[in-house]
Amino acid sequence: MTTTDSNASPAEHVPTLGMAAYRAPSLLQPHRAREALADAHAGKIPPLIGYFCGLSSVAISRIAAQLGFDAVAIDWEHAAMSVETMTQMVHDIQFMSEGRTMAFVRVPGHDHHLLSFALDAGASIIVPQVNTVEEARAVASYTKFGKSLNGTRSAAPCRLIPGISDRPIDPSTTPQQNVNRQAAVIIQIESLEGIQNLDAILTEVGSDIDSVWLGSFDARVSMEVKGGGLWGNEKEWQDAARLYEGTLRKHNKPASGLALGDPETVKKMARGRSFVVTSSDFYSLVFPALQDLAASRATLAKQDYSEVYDSL
């Protein structure tokens, strides 16, 4: 398959190529992530399965890139990492996977330069804590090039090499116009205010938002739901969740989010979501380690070790 052919339909090649079907001419560019999310939402391809890098570790990103996930998301919002580390992790994900896995970065805020760093690295982005139309409008502007899209993104002069790594998928348009159509923007709704404003957000700038991620943990914390956790049956929470889901249905907008746990829990959490994160470095490290520790405590009882070995 020639990934530079703008008339090609990547969806039919996913069974053999994975997300490499949506790769750009250079892996320093973002994948055609907007198209992949839309195809998954429409049922043209299976839901995108993602891995979450919650730890600041280049080594982990290099391993995760080789596992076959459709996407690896880097948590730059909460992990203590530099711009250089984030950029290296993005490159490792896309190059070590040979394009079969695309990189997403959860940025640490809405500032223009933070979004630019992640997008310039070649990633698609997840933007946390979007609560109002004004915030969503700013995000949309910061992530697009060109006045026709109300874009205020700055073109990086020293990222891509002209004629080599900036080659566009569609040669009839500029590299910047191509990237506008490639890099995905996922917003996270993480408060009752955000849920209540989501209809207005999608009405105003929905064409620039490719998926919506319900940050249920933060939303429940902000709502001071007593049950805590990622989900619950409290009336106020269920009412908020129904409003969120109904708004996405109204706008036919893809949903993203976590789906962690046993198969039944994953299936329940993944309901309606065409992009789901099902594994994480932190959880894969912590819970098996706790199980191993408990088993070791139970197996290895205290004893006098002075006479365990045979005497000479």
C-alpha positions in Angstrom: 0.0 0.0 0.0 1.2 3.5 -0.8 0.4 5.6 2.2 1.1 8.8 0.3 -1.9 8.1 -2.0 -4.6 10.5 -0.8 -7.2 8.5 -2.6 -6.4 5.3 -0.8 -8.8 3.9 1.8 -6.7 2.9 4.8 -9.5 0.9 6.6 -9.3 -2.1 4.3 -5.6 -2.5 5.0 -5.9 -2.4 8.8 -6.0 -6.2 9.1 -2.6 -6.5 7.6 -0.9 -3.2 8.4 -2.6 -2.1 11.6 -2.2 1.6 12.1 0.6 1.7 9.5 -2.4 1.9 7.1 -2.8 5.4 8.4 0.8 6.5 8.7 2.1 9.6 7.0 5.0 9.7 4.5 7.4 10.4 7.4 7.0 9.0 10.9 8.1 12.4 12.2 4.6 13.5 11.1 1.4 12.5 12.9 -0.6 9.6 11.6 -3.9 10.1 9.9 -5.4 9.8 13.3 -8.4 11.9 12.6 -9.4 9.5 9.9 -8.6 6.4 12.0 -10.8 7.7 14.9 -13.7 8.4 12.4 -13.4 5.0 10.8 -13.5 3.2 14.1 -16.5 5.3 15.2 -18.3 4.4 11.9 -17.5 0.7 12.3 -15.2 0.5 9.3 -12.4 -0.8 11.5 -12.4 -2.3 15.1 -12.1 0.1 18.0 -8.6 1.5 18.5 -6.9 -0.2 21.5 -4.5 1.9 23.4 -1.7 1.6 26.0 -1.2 4.3 28.6 2.3 5.4 29.6 1.7 7.0 33.0 5.4 6.9 33.9 8.2 9.1 32.5 10.2 6.3 30.8 11.7 6.2 27.4 12.5 2.5 27.9 8.8 1.7 28.6 7.6 3.6 25.5 10.1 1.6 23.4 8.7 -1.7 24.7 5.1 -0.6 24.4 5.7 0.4 20.8 6.5 -3.2 19.9 3.5 -4.8 21.5 1.0 -4.2 18.7 -1.3 -1.6 20.3 -3.0 0.8 17.9 -2.0 3.8 20.0 0.2 4.6 23.0 -0.8 7.6 25.0 1.9 9.5 27.0 0.7 11.2 30.1 2.6 14.5 30.0 0.0 16.0 32.3 0.8 14.1 35.4 4.2 12.4 34.7 7.3 14.4 35.6 9.0 14.6 32.2 10.7 17.2 30.2 9.8 18.4 26.7 12.8 16.4 25.4 11.7 13.2 27.1 8.1 13.5 25.8 9.4 14.1 22.3 11.8 11.1 22.5 8.9 8.9 23.6 6.7 10.1 20.7 9.5 9.3 18.2 10.2 5.9 19.8 6.5 4.9 19.7 6.2 5.7 16.0 9.6 4.5 14.8 10.0 1.4 17.0 6.6 0.2 15.9 7.4 1.0 12.2 4.2 3.1 12.1 1.9 0.3 13.4 1.3 2.3 16.6 0.5 6.0 16.7 1.4 8.3 19.5 -0.9 10.4 21.5 0.2 12.9 24.2 -2.0 14.1 27.0 -0.8 17.7 27.3 -0.3 19.4 30.7 -2.6 22.4 30.0 -4.2 24.5 27.3 -1.3 26.9 26.7 -0.3 27.4 23.0 3.3 26.3 23.5 2.3 23.1 25.3 0.0 21.9 22.5 2.7 23.0 19.9 5.4 20.9 21.6 3.3 17.7 21.4 2.0 18.4 17.9 5.5 19.4 16.6 6.8 16.1 18.0 4.5 14.3 15.6 1.8 13.2 18.0 -1.9 13.6 18.2 -3.1 15.2 21.5 -5.5 14.7 24.4 -6.4 18.0 26.0 -7.6 17.7 29.7 -10.0 19.8 31.6 -12.0 21.4 28.8 -15.0 23.0 30.5 -16.2 25.9 28.4 -16.8 26.9 24.8 -14.1 29.6 25.2 -11.5 27.0 26.2 -12.5 24.6 23.4 -12.3 27.5 20.9 -8.8 28.3 22.0 -7.7 24.7 21.8 -9.1 24.4 18.3 -7.3 27.6 17.2 -4.0 26.6 18.7 -4.0 23.2 17.0 -4.7 24.3 13.4 -2.7 26.2 10.8 -4.3 28.9 8.6 -6.8 31.7 8.9 -9.5 29.7 7.1 -9.7 27.5 10.1 -9.1 30.3 12.6 -5.8 28.6 13.3 -3.0 30.3 15.2 -0.6 27.3 15.3 2.9 28.4 14.5 4.8 26.5 11.8 8.0 25.1 13.2 11.0 26.0 11.0 13.4 23.4 12.2 11.4 20.2 12.7 10.8 18.7 9.3 13.3 18.7 6.4 11.8 20.2 3.2 11.3 17.6 0.6 12.2 14.7 2.9 10.3 14.5 6.1 7.7 17.2 5.3 6.3 15.3 2.2 2.5 15.6 2.3 0.0 12.9 1.8 -1.8 15.1 -0.6 0.8 16.9 -2.8 -1.8 19.3 -4.1 -1.8 21.0 -0.7 0.8 22.3 1.7 2.4 20.2 4.5 0.6 22.4 7.1 -2.8 21.8 5.4 -2.0 18.0 5.4 -1.1 18.0 9.1 -4.4 19.8 9.8 -6.1 16.8 8.5 -3.8 14.3 10.2 -3.3 15.1 13.9 -6.3 14.3 16.1 -7.5 16.4 18.9 -9.3 14.6 21.8 -10.8 16.8 24.5 -11.3 15.5 28.0 -14.5 16.4 29.8 -13.7 16.2 33.5 -16.4 18.1 35.4 -20.1 18.6 35.6 -19.6 22.0 34.1 -17.9 20.5 31.1 -20.6 17.9 30.7 -23.3 20.6 30.8 -21.4 22.7 28.3 -20.5 19.9 25.9 -23.5 20.5 23.6 -22.4 24.1 23.1 -18.8 23.1 22.7 -19.5 20.6 19.9 -22.0 23.0 18.3 -19.3 25.7 18.2 -16.1 23.8 17.4 -17.1 20.2 16.9 -15.5 20.0 13.5 -12.1 20.5 15.1 -12.7 17.9 17.8 -12.2 14.3 16.8 -13.2 12.5 19.9 -14.4 13.3 23.5 -12.9 11.5 26.5 -15.0 11.4 29.7 -12.5 11.8 32.5 -14.8 10.1 35.0 -12.3 10.0 37.9 -11.7 13.7 37.8 -15.4 14.4 37.1 -16.5 12.4 40.1 -13.9 14.0 42.3 -15.0 17.5 41.2 -18.7 16.6 41.8 -17.7 15.3 45.2 -19.5 12.0 44.6 -19.1 10.0 47.8 -18.5 6.6 46.1 -15.3 7.7 44.4 -13.7 5.6 41.7 -14.1 5.6 38.0 -17.9 4.9 37.9 -20.9 4.5 40.2 -24.6 4.2 40.4 -25.3 7.5 42.3 -28.2 9.4 40.8 -26.2 12.6 40.2 -23.5 10.6 38.4 -25.9 8.6 36.3 -27.7 11.8 35.3 -24.4 13.4 34.3 -23.3 10.3 32.3 -26.6 10.2 30.4 -26.3 13.8 29.5 -22.7 13.2 28.3 -23.7 10.2 26.2 -26.8 11.8 24.8 -24.8 14.8 23.7 -22.3 12.7 21.9 -25.2 10.8 20.2 -26.7 14.1 19.1 -23.5 15.3 17.5 -22.4 11.8 16.3 -19.1 12.4 17.9 -16.7 9.5 18.7 -16.1 8.7 22.4 -12.8 7.7 24.0 -11.8 6.5 27.5 -10.3 3.9 29.8 -11.5 0.3 29.8 -9.3 -1.5 32.4 -9.9 -4.7 34.4 -11.3 -8.2 33.8 -12.9 -8.9 30.4 -16.4 -8.2 31.7 -15.4 -4.9 33.2 -13.5 -3.9 30.0 -16.6 -4.7 27.9 -18.8 -2.6 30.2 -16.3 0.4 30.3 -15.8 0.3 26.6 -19.5 0.7 25.8 -19.9 3.3 23.0 -16.2 4.1 22.9 -14.3 3.7 19.6 -10.9 4.4 21.2 -10.2 2.6 24.5 -7.1 2.4 26.7 -7.0 -1.1 28.1 -3.5 -1.4 29.6 -1.0 0.8 31.5 2.6 0.7 32.6 1.6 1.8 36.2 -1.2 -0.7 36.7 0.7 -3.5 35.0 3.6 -2.9 37.4 1.6 -2.3 40.6 -1.1 -4.9 40.8 1.0 -8.0 39.7 3.7 -6.8 42.1 1.2 -6.6 45.0 -0.1 -10.1 44.1 3.5 -11.5 44.0 4.2 -9.8 47.3 1.1 -11.3 49.0 1.9 -14.7 47.6 5.5 -14.5 48.8 4.4 -13.4 52.3 2.1 -16.4 52.5 4.7 -18.8 51.2 7.8 -17.7 53.1 7.1 -18.0 56.8 9.5 -16.9 59.4 12.1 -19.5 60.5 15.5 -19.9 62.0 17.8 -19.9 59.0 20.9 -20.7 61.0 20.5 -24.5 60.5 18.9 -24.6 57.0 22.1 -25.5 55.1 23.9 -28.8 55.7 27.0 -28.7 57.8 30.3 -29.5 56.1 
